[in-house]
Each structure stands twice: as C-alpha cells, then as structure tokens.
C-alpha cells in the first residue's frame, strides 16, 4: 500500500488547503475570502462577465456566485449591470473601488505566494507554474 505522500492528488489537495489558508489569513481583515478574491481577479482581466460565465470559469456553484457577488457589491468592489447584448442578463463588472483593492493586495498576495513556494528556487517555480497551467488549461472543466 502506498503512503499518502506518494499520492500526487493528495499532495495537490494539501497544497490547495495550505494556499487557501494563507490567502484567507491575508484577506481576513478585509472581510473577504479567497473565493471573493478569485472573482475580483477574474473580473480584472476583462470588461465584466455574466454570472454563469463566472461560475463556469471559476468552477463555483452558480448559487455560490450569487452570494459572492452580493458580498462584493455591498463592499462597492463589483456591480451588476444590464448586459449590452441582452438586457435580461446581468453582467458583473469590477468597480474602481475593486480595482483599488486589488492594487492594494498585489504586494501581500506576492508575499503569500512566496511563503507558499518558499522551498522552490526560481526555475522550479517557473516549472511548477507552467505545469499547473497545462493541467488547468488542458484538463476537464
């Protein structure tokens, strides 16, 4: 029988837990959690997104997305607007307050990542990033 540390899936799970703990600790004083941060970071890459797109791209349950966006709207970090091509749909956009919040988290986010990846040198970090991107982009949605 193999030990847990020989199981790549388990190690990825543990890494995810540790990453989530570190990011949630860093976000704690803002009242946000990693899931909120992920929505904000995703919104910062474009001109907004439909809630169902956020759900699909981030892998969150649609009902969870509604609550996350509600939280972000209360803080003034995101807002729902009518979609330009379908007034019945709502698009979620990052507000200037949301952009400002993200700018303020850049350095702290890098510190969290550096803490998490501390045992790896720069070349190993690049390799890990490339491998994770390949898995995420080529893997099942």
C-alpha positions as CSV (number, residue, x, y, z in Angstrom):
1,X,0.0,0.0,0.0
2,X,1.3,3.5,-0.9
3,X,1.7,6.2,1.6
4,X,-0.3,9.5,1.3
5,X,2.8,11.4,0.3
6,X,3.2,9.1,-2.7
7,X,-0.2,10.2,-3.9
8,X,0.0,13.3,-6.2
9,X,-3.7,14.0,-5.9
10,X,-3.4,14.1,-2.1
11,X,-0.3,16.4,-2.3
12,X,-2.2,18.8,-4.6
13,X,-5.1,18.7,-2.2
14,X,-2.8,19.6,0.7
15,X,-1.2,22.4,-1.3
16,X,-4.6,23.8,-2.1
17,X,-5.6,23.7,1.6
18,X,-2.3,25.5,2.6
19,X,-2.7,28.0,-0.2
20,X,-6.3,28.7,0.8
21,X,-5.3,29.1,4.5
22,X,-2.5,31.6,3.7
23,X,-4.7,33.7,1.3
24,X,-7.7,33.6,3.7
25,X,-5.4,34.8,6.5
26,X,-4.1,37.7,4.4
27,X,-7.7,38.6,3.3
28,X,-9.2,38.3,6.8
29,X,-9.1,42.0,7.8
30,X,-10.9,43.0,4.6
31,X,-13.8,40.6,5.3
32,X,-13.2,38.7,2.1
33,X,-12.2,35.1,1.4
34,X,-10.2,33.5,-1.4
35,X,-13.4,32.9,-3.4
36,X,-14.2,36.6,-3.4
37,X,-10.6,37.4,-4.4
38,X,-10.8,34.9,-7.3
39,X,-13.9,36.6,-8.6
40,X,-12.3,40.1,-8.4
41,X,-9.1,38.8,-10.1
42,X,-11.1,37.3,-12.9
43,X,-13.2,40.4,-13.3
44,X,-10.0,42.5,-13.5
45,X,-8.9,40.5,-16.7
46,X,-11.8,41.9,-18.8
47,X,-14.7,44.2,-19.2
48,X,-17.0,42.1,-16.9
49,X,-18.6,38.7,-17.1
50,X,-22.0,37.1,-16.8
51,X,-22.7,35.3,-13.6
52,X,-22.9,32.0,-15.4
53,X,-19.6,32.6,-17.0
54,X,-18.0,33.3,-13.6
55,X,-19.5,30.1,-12.3
56,X,-18.2,28.1,-15.2
57,X,-14.7,29.7,-15.4
58,X,-14.0,29.6,-11.7
59,X,-15.7,26.3,-11.0
60,X,-18.1,27.6,-8.4
61,X,-21.7,26.5,-8.0
62,X,-24.0,29.2,-9.6
63,X,-25.7,29.7,-6.2
64,X,-22.4,30.5,-4.6
65,X,-21.6,33.0,-7.3
66,X,-24.7,35.0,-6.4
67,X,-23.7,35.2,-2.8
68,X,-20.1,36.2,-3.6
69,X,-21.3,38.9,-6.0
70,X,-23.8,40.2,-3.4
71,X,-20.9,40.5,-0.9
72,X,-18.7,42.3,-3.4
73,X,-21.5,44.7,-4.3
74,X,-22.0,45.5,-0.6
75,X,-18.4,46.5,-0.4
76,X,-18.6,48.5,-3.6
77,X,-16.0,46.3,-5.3
78,X,-18.3,45.0,-8.1
79,X,-21.6,45.8,-9.6
80,X,-24.2,44.1,-11.7
81,X,-25.2,45.9,-14.9
82,X,-27.5,45.1,-17.8
83,X,-25.6,43.1,-20.4
84,X,-25.1,45.2,-23.6
85,X,-26.4,42.5,-25.9
86,X,-29.2,41.1,-23.7
87,X,-30.9,43.5,-21.2
88,X,-32.4,40.5,-19.4
89,X,-29.0,39.3,-18.4
90,X,-26.7,40.9,-15.9
91,X,-23.0,41.4,-16.4
92,X,-20.8,41.8,-13.3
93,X,-18.1,44.4,-13.5
94,X,-15.2,45.5,-11.3
95,X,-15.7,49.0,-9.9
96,X,-12.8,51.5,-9.3
97,X,-13.0,50.6,-5.6
98,X,-12.5,46.9,-6.6
99,X,-9.5,47.8,-8.8
100,X,-8.0,49.9,-5.9
101,X,-8.5,47.0,-3.5
102,X,-6.7,44.6,-5.9
103,X,-3.8,47.1,-6.4
104,X,-3.5,47.2,-2.6
105,X,-3.3,43.4,-2.4
106,X,-0.7,42.9,-5.0
107,X,2.3,43.0,-2.7
108,X,0.6,41.0,0.1
109,X,-0.5,38.4,-2.5
110,X,3.1,38.0,-3.7
111,X,4.3,37.6,-0.1
112,X,1.7,34.8,0.4
113,X,2.8,33.1,-2.9
114,X,6.5,33.4,-1.9
115,X,5.7,32.0,1.5
116,X,3.9,29.1,0.0
117,X,6.6,28.4,-2.6
118,X,9.5,29.2,-0.4
119,X,11.1,25.7,-0.7
120,X,11.4,26.2,-4.5
121,X,14.0,28.2,-6.4
122,X,13.0,30.5,-9.3
123,X,13.4,27.8,-12.0
124,X,11.3,25.3,-10.1
125,X,8.6,28.0,-9.6
126,X,8.5,28.6,-13.3
127,X,8.3,24.9,-14.0
128,X,5.5,24.5,-11.4
129,X,3.6,27.4,-12.9
130,X,3.9,26.0,-16.4
131,X,2.8,22.5,-15.3
132,X,-0.1,23.8,-13.4
133,X,-1.3,26.0,-16.3
134,X,-1.0,23.0,-18.6
135,X,-3.1,20.8,-16.3
136,X,-5.7,23.5,-15.7
137,X,-6.0,24.5,-19.4
138,X,-5.9,21.0,-20.9
139,X,-7.8,19.2,-18.1
140,X,-11.5,18.7,-17.9
141,X,-13.6,21.7,-17.0
